[in-house]
């Protein structure tokens, strides 16, 4: 019995996906306590970072799906 794993071209969009989401996590600014009201700035920036990473990741997978 032989088991083999073929690392094909799907590794390229996977690497793009990992890099984009790691950068999105790394770029979230720390929240600072402001008393009674939470600081929504880092949450909004984090949401925008993850939205951009998701869109770019989906485009990379779409290009991979069209080319293969």
N, CA, C and O atoms as CSV, one atom per row, in Angstrom:
chain,resi,resn,atom,element,x,y,z
A,1,UNK,N,N,0.845,-1.176,0.000
A,1,UNK,CA,C,0.000,0.000,0.000
A,1,UNK,C,C,0.889,1.237,0.000
A,1,UNK,O,O,1.807,1.366,0.810
A,2,UNK,N,N,0.600,2.122,-0.908
A,2,UNK,CA,C,1.385,3.344,-1.026
A,2,UNK,C,C,0.492,4.557,-0.780
A,2,UNK,O,O,-0.589,4.678,-1.357
A,3,UNK,N,N,0.957,5.435,0.072
A,3,UNK,CA,C,0.253,6.685,0.350
A,3,UNK,C,C,1.152,7.823,-0.098
A,3,UNK,O,O,2.311,7.902,0.309
A,4,UNK,N,N,0.632,8.688,-0.921
A,4,UNK,CA,C,1.431,9.821,-1.375
A,4,UNK,C,C,0.602,11.094,-1.302
A,4,UNK,O,O,-0.609,11.092,-1.524
A,5,UNK,N,N,1.286,12.166,-0.988
A,5,UNK,CA,C,0.660,13.489,-0.938
A,5,UNK,C,C,1.281,14.319,-2.047
A,5,UNK,O,O,2.495,14.519,-2.085
A,6,UNK,N,N,0.450,14.792,-2.931
A,6,UNK,CA,C,0.920,15.573,-4.065
A,6,UNK,C,C,0.776,17.052,-3.730
A,6,UNK,O,O,-0.337,17.562,-3.595
A,7,UNK,N,N,1.897,17.729,-3.599
A,7,UNK,CA,C,1.863,19.169,-3.373
A,7,UNK,C,C,1.837,19.855,-4.736
A,7,UNK,O,O,2.879,20.134,-5.330
A,8,UNK,N,N,0.662,20.112,-5.200
A,8,UNK,CA,C,0.496,20.727,-6.503
A,8,UNK,C,C,0.396,22.236,-6.393
A,8,UNK,O,O,0.897,22.849,-5.450
A,9,UNK,N,N,-0.257,22.811,-7.372
A,9,UNK,CA,C,-0.401,24.258,-7.428
A,9,UNK,C,C,-1.357,24.813,-6.390
A,9,UNK,O,O,-1.441,26.029,-6.222
A,10,UNK,N,N,-2.090,23.939,-5.682
A,10,UNK,CA,C,-2.991,24.437,-4.646
A,10,UNK,C,C,-2.222,24.994,-3.460
A,10,UNK,O,O,-2.801,25.702,-2.635
A,11,UNK,N,N,-0.930,24.693,-3.352
A,11,UNK,CA,C,-0.121,25.204,-2.246
A,11,UNK,C,C,0.113,26.709,-2.375
A,11,UNK,O,O,0.331,27.383,-1.368
A,12,UNK,N,N,0.073,27.245,-3.588
A,12,UNK,CA,C,0.297,28.685,-3.789
A,12,UNK,C,C,-0.848,29.510,-3.188
A,12,UNK,O,O,-0.569,30.411,-2.398
A,13,UNK,N,N,-2.124,29.250,-3.521
A,13,UNK,CA,C,-3.172,30.038,-2.875
A,13,UNK,C,C,-3.281,29.765,-1.376
A,13,UNK,O,O,-3.708,30.636,-0.618
A,14,UNK,N,N,-2.897,28.563,-0.946
A,14,UNK,CA,C,-2.889,28.276,0.486
A,14,UNK,C,C,-1.846,29.133,1.197
A,14,UNK,O,O,-2.111,29.657,2.279
A,15,UNK,N,N,-0.676,29.279,0.607
A,15,UNK,CA,C,0.364,30.128,1.191
A,15,UNK,C,C,-0.080,31.592,1.208
A,15,UNK,O,O,0.171,32.307,2.178
A,16,UNK,N,N,-0.734,32.033,0.143
A,16,UNK,CA,C,-1.270,33.399,0.101
A,16,UNK,C,C,-2.295,33.580,1.213
A,16,UNK,O,O,-2.314,34.613,1.882
A,17,UNK,N,N,-3.141,32.586,1.409
A,17,UNK,CA,C,-4.162,32.632,2.449
A,17,UNK,C,C,-3.525,32.756,3.836
A,17,UNK,O,O,-3.946,33.587,4.641
A,18,UNK,N,N,-2.528,31.944,4.110
A,18,UNK,CA,C,-1.870,31.963,5.416
A,18,UNK,C,C,-1.181,33.305,5.654
A,18,UNK,O,O,-1.284,33.869,6.743
A,19,UNK,N,N,-0.484,33.814,4.652
A,19,UNK,CA,C,0.221,35.090,4.797
A,19,UNK,C,C,-0.761,36.238,5.014
A,19,UNK,O,O,-0.527,37.100,5.862
A,20,UNK,N,N,-1.849,36.256,4.262
A,20,UNK,CA,C,-2.815,37.349,4.396
A,20,UNK,C,C,-3.483,37.369,5.764
A,20,UNK,O,O,-3.627,38.433,6.366
A,21,UNK,N,N,-3.890,36.216,6.257
A,21,UNK,CA,C,-4.550,36.198,7.563
A,21,UNK,C,C,-3.567,36.415,8.706
A,21,UNK,O,O,-3.940,36.980,9.735
A,22,UNK,N,N,-2.316,35.979,8.548
A,22,UNK,CA,C,-1.309,36.284,9.567
A,22,UNK,C,C,-1.037,37.785,9.617
A,22,UNK,O,O,-0.881,38.354,10.698
A,23,UNK,N,N,-0.979,38.424,8.451
A,23,UNK,CA,C,-0.784,39.871,8.412
A,23,UNK,C,C,-1.998,40.605,8.985
A,23,UNK,O,O,-1.846,41.632,9.646
A,24,UNK,N,N,-3.196,40.084,8.736
A,24,UNK,CA,C,-4.404,40.727,9.275
A,24,UNK,C,C,-4.426,40.644,10.794
A,24,UNK,O,O,-4.840,41.593,11.460
A,25,UNK,N,N,-3.987,39.521,11.349
A,25,UNK,CA,C,-3.938,39.392,12.805
A,25,UNK,C,C,-2.841,40.287,13.382
A,25,UNK,O,O,-3.023,40.915,14.425
A,26,UNK,N,N,-1.715,40.337,12.700
A,26,UNK,CA,C,-0.580,41.117,13.191
A,26,UNK,C,C,-0.854,42.615,13.167
A,26,UNK,O,O,-0.309,43.355,13.986
A,27,UNK,N,N,-1.699,43.076,12.229
A,27,UNK,CA,C,-1.937,44.508,12.050
A,27,UNK,C,C,-3.053,45.082,12.922
A,27,UNK,O,O,-3.349,46.272,12.811
A,28,UNK,N,N,-3.682,44.284,13.784
A,28,UNK,CA,C,-4.732,44.797,14.655
A,28,UNK,C,C,-4.081,45.587,15.786
A,28,UNK,O,O,-3.267,45.040,16.530
A,29,UNK,N,N,-4.430,46.868,15.926
A,29,UNK,CA,C,-3.827,47.652,17.004
A,29,UNK,C,C,-4.405,47.234,18.358
A,29,UNK,O,O,-5.546,46.777,18.427
A,30,UNK,N,N,-3.635,47.386,19.425
A,30,UNK,CA,C,-4.143,47.009,20.748
A,30,UNK,C,C,-5.210,47.993,21.224
A,30,UNK,O,O,-5.146,49.189,20.939
A,31,UNK,N,N,-6.176,47.473,21.944
A,31,UNK,CA,C,-7.233,48.311,22.495
A,31,UNK,C,C,-6.776,48.918,23.811
A,31,UNK,O,O,-6.097,48.269,24.606
A,32,UNK,N,N,-7.155,50.163,24.029
A,32,UNK,CA,C,-6.813,50.846,25.269
A,32,UNK,C,C,-8.088,51.101,26.062
A,32,UNK,O,O,-9.088,51.531,25.488
A,33,UNK,N,N,-8.075,50.847,27.364
A,33,UNK,CA,C,-9.286,51.096,28.153
A,33,UNK,C,C,-9.582,52.592,28.254
A,33,UNK,O,O,-8.701,53.399,28.551
A,34,UNK,N,N,-10.844,52.942,27.999
A,34,UNK,CA,C,-11.248,54.344,28.007
A,34,UNK,C,C,-12.333,54.630,29.029
A,34,UNK,O,O,-13.075,55.598,28.867
A,35,UNK,N,N,-12.450,53.851,30.043
A,35,UNK,CA,C,-13.498,54.091,31.025
A,35,UNK,C,C,-14.713,53.242,30.740
A,35,UNK,O,O,-14.610,52.021,30.619
A,36,UNK,N,N,-15.877,53.886,30.629
A,36,UNK,CA,C,-17.135,53.154,30.469
A,36,UNK,C,C,-17.378,52.664,29.041
A,36,UNK,O,O,-18.072,51.667,28.845
A,37,UNK,N,N,-16.827,53.336,28.061
A,37,UNK,CA,C,-17.101,53.006,26.669
A,37,UNK,C,C,-15.911,52.268,26.059
A,37,UNK,O,O,-14.768,52.692,26.235
A,38,UNK,N,N,-16.163,51.170,25.346
A,38,UNK,CA,C,-15.047,50.452,24.727
A,38,UNK,C,C,-14.509,51.214,23.526
A,38,UNK,O,O,-15.225,51.982,22.883
A,39,UNK,N,N,-13.244,50.988,23.240
A,39,UNK,CA,C,-12.604,51.606,22.084
A,39,UNK,C,C,-12.934,50.777,20.854
A,39,UNK,O,O,-12.446,49.655,20.715
A,40,UNK,N,N,-13.752,51.312,19.965
A,40,UNK,CA,C,-14.202,50.559,18.790
A,40,UNK,C,C,-13.241,50.676,17.609
A,40,UNK,O,O,-13.408,49.971,16.614
A,41,UNK,N,N,-12.252,51.541,17.697
A,41,UNK,CA,C,-11.304,51.718,16.598
A,41,UNK,C,C,-10.563,50.450,16.227
A,41,UNK,O,O,-10.561,50.074,15.054
A,42,UNK,N,N,-9.924,49.762,17.192
A,42,UNK,CA,C,-9.225,48.519,16.839
A,42,UNK,C,C,-10.166,47.436,16.305
A,42,UNK,O,O,-9.771,46.637,15.456
A,43,UNK,N,N,-11.393,47.404,16.791
A,43,UNK,CA,C,-12.344,46.406,16.282
A,43,UNK,C,C,-12.699,46.690,14.826
A,43,UNK,O,O,-12.798,45.767,14.017
A,44,UNK,N,N,-12.887,47.950,14.496
A,44,UNK,CA,C,-13.227,48.313,13.115
A,44,UNK,C,C,-12.033,48.057,12.194
A,44,UNK,O,O,-12.196,47.539,11.090
A,45,UNK,N,N,-10.836,48.422,12.653
A,45,UNK,CA,C,-9.632,48.179,11.852
A,45,UNK,C,C,-9.411,46.682,11.654
A,45,UNK,O,O,-9.053,46.247,10.559
A,46,UNK,N,N,-9.623,45.896,12.702
A,46,UNK,CA,C,-9.494,44.452,12.579
A,46,UNK,C,C,-10.501,43.860,11.615
A,46,UNK,O,O,-10.171,42.963,10.839
A,47,UNK,N,N,-11.740,44.362,11.662
A,47,UNK,CA,C,-12.761,43.887,10.724
A,47,UNK,C,C,-12.382,44.214,9.290
A,47,UNK,O,O,-12.541,43.375,8.403
A,48,UNK,N,N,-11.889,45.411,9.051
A,48,UNK,CA,C,-11.482,45.800,7.693
A,48,UNK,C,C,-10.293,44.954,7.239
A,48,UNK,O,O,-10.235,44.537,6.082
A,49,UNK,N,N,-9.337,44.697,8.150
A,49,UNK,CA,C,-8.188,43.854,7.799
A,49,UNK,C,C,-8.635,42.444,7.401
A,49,UNK,O,O,-8.187,41.906,6.388
A,50,UNK,N,N,-9.520,41.854,8.204
A,50,UNK,CA,C,-9.988,40.506,7.887
A,50,UNK,C,C,-10.858,40.486,6.633
A,50,UNK,O,O,-10.820,39.514,5.878
A,51,UNK,N,N,-11.635,41.534,6.396
A,51,UNK,CA,C,-12.446,41.588,5.178
A,51,UNK,C,C,-11.541,41.660,3.939
A,51,UNK,O,O,-11.784,40.969,2.950
A,52,UNK,N,N,-10.512,42.489,3.998
A,52,UNK,CA,C,-9.579,42.584,2.867
A,52,UNK,C,C,-8.817,41.276,2.664
A,52,UNK,O,O,-8.600,40.858,1.526
A,53,UNK,N,N,-8.408,40.629,3.754
A,53,UNK,CA,C,-7.708,39.347,3.640
A,53,UNK,C,C,-8.620,38.280,3.059
A,53,UNK,O,O,-8.178,37.455,2.260
A,54,UNK,N,N,-9.888,38.287,3.451
A,54,UNK,CA,C,-10.843,37.312,2.924
A,54,UNK,C,C,-11.076,37.516,1.435
A,54,UNK,O,O,-11.090,36.553,0.668
A,55,UNK,N,N,-11.256,38.760,1.024
A,55,UNK,CA,C,-11.490,39.053,-0.393
A,55,UNK,C,C,-10.268,38.666,-1.231
A,55,UNK,O,O,-10.409,38.046,-2.285
A,56,UNK,N,N,-9.075,39.028,-0.766
A,56,UNK,CA,C,-7.864,38.686,-1.513
A,56,UNK,C,C,-7.647,37.175,-1.554
A,56,UNK,O,O,-7.191,36.641,-2.565
A,57,UNK,N,N,-7.967,36.490,-0.472
A,57,UNK,CA,C,-7.841,35.035,-0.452
A,57,UNK,C,C,-8.822,34.384,-1.420
A,57,UNK,O,O,-8.463,33.448,-2.134
A,58,UNK,N,N,-10.042,34.871,-1.446
A,58,UNK,CA,C,-11.023,34.325,-2.385
A,58,UNK,C,C,-10.625,34.568,-3.836
A,58,UNK,O,O,-10.856,33.719,-4.696
A,59,UNK,N,N,-10.031,35.721,-4.107
A,59,UNK,CA,C,-9.555,36.002,-5.465
A,59,UNK,C,C,-8.423,35.046,-5.833
A,59,UNK,O,O,-8.374,34.549,-6.958
A,60,UNK,N,N,-7.506,34.781,-4.887
A,60,UNK,CA,C,-6.400,33.848,-5.164
A,60,UNK,C,C,-6.935,32.448,-5.451
A,60,UNK,O,O,-6.459,31.785,-6.373
A,61,UNK,N,N,-7.924,31.987,-4.672
A,61,UNK,CA,C,-8.501,30.652,-4.918
A,61,UNK,C,C,-9.296,30.633,-6.221
A,61,UNK,O,O,-9.318,29.617,-6.915
A,62,UNK,N,N,-9.945,31.739,-6.560
A,62,UNK,CA,C,-10.688,31.794,-7.817
A,62,UNK,C,C,-9.738,31.722,-9.008
A,62,UNK,O,O,-10.016,31.022,-9.982
A,63,UNK,N,N,-8.633,32.433,-8.937
A,63,UNK,CA,C,-7.636,32.374,-10.015
A,63,UNK,C,C,-7.073,30.961,-10.131
A,63,UNK,O,O,-6.885,30.456,-11.238
A,64,UNK,N,N,-6.803,30.321,-8.991
A,64,UNK,CA,C,-6.312,28.944,-9.009
A,64,UNK,C,C,-7.339,28.005,-9.643
A,64,UNK,O,O,-6.979,27.131,-10.432
A,65,UNK,N,N,-8.625,28.185,-9.298
A,65,UNK,CA,C,-9.669,27.310,-9.832
A,65,UNK,C,C,-9.848,27.513,-11.337
A,65,UNK,O,O,-10.126,26.555,-12.059
A,66,UNK,N,N,-9.693,28.733,-11.811
A,66,UNK,CA,C,-9.852,28.994,-13.240
A,66,UNK,C,C,-8.662,28.450,-14.032
A,66,UNK,O,O,-8.833,27.950,-15.144
A,67,UNK,N,N,-7.468,28.546,-13.468
A,67,UNK,CA,C,-6.279,28.108,-14.192
A,67,UNK,C,C,-6.080,26.599,-14.184
A,67,UNK,O,O,-5.380,26.071,-15.048
A,68,UNK,N,N,-6.677,25.894,-13.230
A,68,UNK,CA,C,-6.470,24.448,-13.199
A,68,UNK,C,C,-7.640,23.711,-13.791
A,68,UNK,O,O,-7.631,22.482,-13.845
